Amino acid sequence: MIRTILYLLVAVFLITLVRAFVGIIGRAVGDLLRPGSSAGGRESAQRPKPGGELKKDPVCGAFVPVSTSLTKTVKGEMVYFCSPECRERYRG
């Protein structure tokens, strides 16, 4: 009886170690295969930094960061767009 309990405890411990090891290897492989990833960190250089001002695209209604949006000056006012397609479709 005690031997069975000991075997079960050892099995649970070994399963926990194997799952942790597989998780670490899986995350490492996933980071390497992710497009735009760098070996040194998880953040992509293309992502905008959080906390910037957002403007609404008048064509599709998406909110875009001012720092990464496409712009067009219409009647002296700056209009912000999420994509070149929205900028071309805009009639202002």
N, CA, C and O of each residue as an XYZ file, in Angstrom:
368
protein
N       0.823     -1.195      0.000
C       0.000      0.000      0.000
C       0.868      1.261      0.000
O       0.639      2.172     -0.796
N       1.856      1.315      0.882
C       2.734      2.476      0.951
C       3.580      2.573     -0.320
O       3.859      3.672     -0.801
N       3.987      1.425     -0.859
C       4.763      1.406     -2.088
C       3.958      1.989     -3.242
O       4.519      2.702     -4.073
N       2.672      1.710     -3.316
C       1.804      2.231     -4.370
C       1.680      3.747     -4.257
O       1.751      4.453     -5.262
N       1.496      4.241     -3.053
C       1.402      5.692     -2.840
C       2.718      6.369     -3.215
O       2.716      7.431     -3.837
N       3.836      5.759     -2.841
C       5.142      6.306     -3.202
C       5.315      6.352     -4.710
O       5.805      7.353     -5.233
N       4.930      5.302     -5.428
C       5.012      5.283     -6.889
C       4.133      6.373     -7.505
O       4.535      7.024     -8.470
N       2.947      6.571     -6.954
C       2.060      7.614     -7.476
C       2.657      9.011     -7.261
O       2.588      9.856     -8.153
N       3.230      9.250     -6.103
C       3.863     10.547     -5.838
C       5.048     10.794     -6.772
O       5.214     11.900     -7.287
N       5.860      9.779     -6.988
C       6.995      9.908     -7.909
C       6.488     10.153     -9.323
O       7.061     10.965    -10.049
N       5.422      9.464     -9.728
C       4.866      9.655    -11.068
C       4.334     11.078    -11.241
O       4.560     11.693    -12.282
N       3.641     11.602    -10.252
C       3.131     12.977    -10.329
C       4.292     13.960    -10.430
O       4.236     14.901    -11.222
N       5.330     13.758     -9.646
C       6.501     14.628     -9.696
C       7.168     14.590    -11.067
O       7.515     15.635    -11.618
N       7.349     13.403    -11.615
C       7.988     13.276    -12.928
C       7.120     13.889    -14.040
O       7.646     14.531    -14.950
N       5.830     13.699    -13.971
C       4.937     14.291    -14.971
C       5.003     15.811    -14.908
O       4.998     16.478    -15.943
N       5.065     16.360    -13.703
C       5.175     17.811    -13.543
C       6.476     18.324    -14.161
O       6.471     19.338    -14.859
N       7.583     17.636    -13.910
C       8.861     18.043    -14.495
C       8.841     17.966    -16.018
O       9.340     18.870    -16.690
N       8.276     16.905    -16.562
C       8.212     16.748    -18.021
C       7.353     17.841    -18.639
O       7.725     18.403    -19.669
N       6.210     18.155    -18.032
C       5.350     19.217    -18.571
C       6.047     20.570    -18.535
O       5.921     21.349    -19.480
N       6.775     20.863    -17.471
C       7.501     22.131    -17.387
C       8.581     22.203    -18.463
O       8.740     23.234    -19.116
N       9.309     21.133    -18.645
C      10.363     21.082    -19.652
C       9.784     21.252    -21.057
O      10.335     22.002    -21.863
N       8.686     20.567    -21.359
C       8.047     20.683    -22.669
C       7.514     22.101    -22.884
O       7.592     22.625    -23.995
N       6.982     22.718    -21.848
C       6.496     24.094    -21.964
C       7.609     25.077    -22.279
O       7.442     25.963    -23.118
N       8.733     24.926    -21.614
C       9.875     25.808    -21.858
C      10.392     25.631    -23.278
O      10.653     26.614    -23.971
N      10.540     24.400    -23.710
C      11.011     24.130    -25.077
C      10.003     24.649    -26.090
O      10.394     25.228    -27.104
N       8.716     24.454    -25.835
C       7.678     24.929    -26.755
C       7.684     26.440    -26.900
O       7.553     26.951    -28.012
N       7.835     27.166    -25.795
C       7.900     28.633    -25.866
C       9.145     29.100    -26.610
O       9.084     30.056    -27.383
N      10.261     28.440    -26.384
C      11.507     28.822    -27.065
C      11.380     28.615    -28.572
O      11.784     29.476    -29.354
N      10.826     27.487    -28.976
C      10.647     27.219    -30.407
C       9.629     28.189    -31.003
O       9.821     28.674    -32.118
N       8.553     28.476    -30.278
C       7.548     29.421    -30.758
C       8.117     30.813    -30.944
O       7.781     31.493    -31.913
N       8.979     31.249    -30.027
C       9.614     32.562    -30.152
C      10.536     32.609    -31.366
O      10.616     33.632    -32.046
N      11.223     31.522    -31.635
C      12.121     31.493    -32.788
C      11.357     31.493    -34.109
O      11.819     32.071    -35.093
N      10.201     30.853    -34.136
C       9.440     30.740    -35.373
C       8.514     31.918    -35.626
O       8.014     32.069    -36.741
N       8.269     32.757    -34.628
C       7.367     33.896    -34.778
C       8.005     34.916    -35.708
O       9.156     35.303    -35.506
N       7.257     35.363    -36.742
C       7.824     36.348    -37.661
C       8.089     37.667    -36.951
O       7.294     38.113    -36.123
N       9.207     38.279    -37.283
C       9.557     39.566    -36.706
C      10.124     39.479    -35.311
O      10.347     40.509    -34.674
N      10.363     38.273    -34.815
C      10.906     38.169    -33.463
C      12.417     38.275    -33.512
O      13.058     37.934    -34.506
N      12.961     38.754    -32.416
C      14.413     38.840    -32.305
C      14.860     37.865    -31.231
O      14.084     37.502    -30.347
N      16.088     37.452    -31.309
C      16.588     36.485    -30.335
C      16.701     37.089    -28.943
O      16.659     36.360    -27.952
N      16.843     38.399    -28.852
C      17.061     39.033    -27.563
C      15.811     39.322    -26.768
O      15.902     39.471    -25.550
N      14.635     39.410    -27.393
C      13.454     39.778    -26.630
C      12.173     39.393    -27.326
O      12.181     38.900    -28.454
N      11.071     39.625    -26.639
C       9.770     39.241    -27.156
C       9.103     40.350    -27.950
O       8.198     40.066    -28.735
N       9.511     41.605    -27.779
C       8.826     42.713    -28.439
C       9.358     42.916    -29.836
O      10.563     42.847    -30.079
N       8.446     43.167    -30.745
C       8.808     43.472    -32.115
C       9.093     44.963    -32.227
O       8.473     45.771    -31.535
N      10.024     45.326    -33.093
C      10.360     46.734    -33.278
C       9.248     47.477    -34.009
O       9.228     48.708    -33.982
N       8.322     46.775    -34.663
C       7.277     47.403    -35.439
C       6.067     47.798    -34.598
O       5.233     48.573    -35.065
N       5.949     47.304    -33.406
C       4.794     47.611    -32.569
C       4.882     49.034    -32.045
O       5.944     49.464    -31.593
N       3.766     49.778    -32.101
C       3.790     51.126    -31.529
C       3.828     51.061    -30.010
O       3.303     50.127    -29.405
N       4.437     52.036    -29.415
C       4.505     52.094    -27.958
C       3.144     52.505    -27.410
O       2.504     53.396    -27.968
N       2.686     51.873    -26.326
C       1.389     52.225    -25.763
C       1.401     53.624    -25.148
O       2.446     54.135    -24.747
N       0.228     54.223    -25.084
C       0.106     55.503    -24.421
C       0.077     56.697    -25.347
O      -0.030     57.828    -24.874
N       0.167     56.488    -26.655
C       0.131     57.598    -27.595
C      -1.294     58.045    -27.868
O      -2.258     57.376    -27.497
N      -1.405     59.189    -28.525
C      -2.714     59.739    -28.865
C      -3.321     58.948    -30.024
O      -2.616     58.571    -30.960
N      -4.632     58.699    -29.957
C      -5.344     57.979    -31.002
C      -6.263     58.923    -31.751
O      -6.866     59.823    -31.166
N      -6.364     58.704    -33.057
C      -7.278     59.465    -33.909
C      -8.152     58.472    -34.663
O      -7.730     57.352    -34.953
N      -9.372     58.893    -34.977
C     -10.313     58.011    -35.664
C     -10.180     58.173    -37.174
O     -10.197     59.285    -37.701
N     -10.045     57.027    -37.866
C     -10.007     57.010    -39.325
C     -11.415     57.338    -39.824
O     -12.359     56.632    -39.469
N     -11.590     58.393    -40.641
C     -12.930     58.784    -41.071
C     -13.566     57.818    -42.065
O     -14.777     57.881    -42.282
N     -12.792     56.935    -42.669
C     -13.337     56.009    -43.666
C     -13.861     54.741    -43.011
O     -15.027     54.389    -43.189
N     -13.015     54.054    -42.259
C     -13.424     52.767    -41.680
C     -13.778     52.863    -40.198
O     -14.374     51.935    -39.652
N     -13.426     53.962    -39.538
C     -13.776     54.139    -38.136
C     -12.783     53.558    -37.151
O     -13.022     53.590    -35.944
N     -11.664     53.024    -37.647
C     -10.654     52.457    -36.746
C      -9.906     53.577    -36.029
O      -9.700     54.654    -36.589
N      -9.506     53.317    -34.793
C      -8.680     54.263    -34.062
C      -7.217     53.901    -34.292
O      -6.814     52.756    -34.088
N      -6.428     54.881    -34.716
C      -5.030     54.634    -35.053
C      -4.128     55.559    -34.240
O      -4.489     56.707    -33.984
N      -2.948     55.064    -33.829
C      -1.999     55.921    -33.126
C      -1.480     57.016    -34.055
O      -1.179     56.753    -35.219
N      -1.378     58.219    -33.552
C      -0.898     59.344    -34.348
C       0.518     59.067    -34.851
O       0.870     59.445    -35.969
N       1.320     58.414    -34.031
C       2.721     58.183    -34.388
C       2.899     57.234    -35.568
O       3.915     57.316    -36.259
N       1.949     56.335    -35.824
C       2.112     55.363    -36.901
C       1.068     55.492    -38.003
O       1.051     54.680    -38.928
N       0.204     56.488    -37.925
C      -0.871     56.604    -38.909
C      -0.388     57.294    -40.181
O       0.648     57.959    -40.196
N      -1.165     57.118    -41.247
C      -0.947     57.829    -42.495
C      -1.780     59.094    -42.438
O      -2.889     59.076    -41.904
N      -1.271     60.192    -42.979
C      -1.981     61.457    -42.864
C      -2.231     62.087    -44.224
O      -1.598     61.750    -45.224
N      -3.164     63.001    -44.219
C      -3.491     63.787    -45.403
C      -4.026     65.128    -44.897
O      -4.862     65.171    -43.994
N      -3.543     66.201    -45.477
C      -4.015     67.520    -45.077
C      -5.164     67.927    -45.988
O      -5.001     67.998    -47.206
N      -6.333     68.197    -45.394
C      -7.527     68.581    -46.135
C      -8.040     69.887    -45.550
O      -8.407     69.948    -44.376
N      -8.064     70.930    -46.367
C      -8.545     72.260    -45.951
C      -7.831     72.746    -44.692
O      -8.446     73.317    -43.792
N      -6.530     72.510    -44.648
C      -5.726     72.962    -43.518
C      -5.822     72.100    -42.276
O      -5.213     72.422    -41.256
N      -6.570     71.015    -42.337
C      -6.733     70.132    -41.179
C      -6.093     68.781    -41.479
O      -6.248     68.243    -42.575
N      -5.371     68.234    -40.497
C      -4.712     66.944    -40.652
C      -5.727     65.827    -40.388
O      -6.399     65.814    -39.357
N      -5.826     64.885    -41.345
C      -6.731     63.746    -41.215
C      -5.857     62.492    -41.124
O      -4.874     62.364    -41.854
N      -6.218     61.568    -40.228
C      -5.402     60.382    -39.950
C      -6.093     59.133    -40.486
O      -7.308     58.981    -40.364
N      -5.283     58.219    -41.095
C      -5.814     57.003    -41.709
C      -5.036     55.780    -41.240
O      -3.866     55.866    -40.868
N      -5.727     54.630    -41.271
C      -5.095     53.383    -40.840
C      -4.355     52.690    -41.976
O      -3.449     51.897    -41.717
N      -4.718     52.970    -43.238
C      -4.099     52.280    -44.367
C      -4.108     53.174    -45.603
O      -4.861     54.146    -45.669
N      -3.275     52.843    -46.570
C      -3.284     53.611    -47.823
C      -4.628     53.519    -48.548
O      -5.032     54.467    -49.220
N      -5.316     52.394    -48.418
C      -6.618     52.224    -49.066
C      -7.644     53.209    -48.505
O      -8.409     53.814    -49.257
N      -7.655     53.365    -47.186
C      -8.585     54.324    -46.566
C      -8.235     55.750    -46.972
O      -9.123     56.569    -47.209
N      -6.942     56.045    -47.052
C      -6.531     57.393    -47.450
C      -6.971     57.700    -48.875
O      -7.392     58.822    -49.158
N      -6.882     56.718    -49.785
C      -7.308     56.923    -51.167
C      -8.818     57.028    -51.299
O      -9.309     57.774    -52.147
N      -9.568     56.298    -50.478
C     -11.029     56.325    -50.564
C     -11.654     57.574    -49.924
O     -12.825     57.873    -50.161
N     -10.882     58.292    -49.124
C     -11.411     59.447    -48.410
C     -11.767     60.567    -49.377
O     -10.973     60.936    -50.242
N     -12.966     61.096    -49.217
C     -13.418     62.234    -50.019
C     -13.777     63.341    -49.035
O     -14.870     63.354    -48.469
N     -12.854     64.255    -48.842
C     -13.072     65.263    -47.826
C     -13.067     66.658    -48.296
O     -13.244     67.579    -47.499
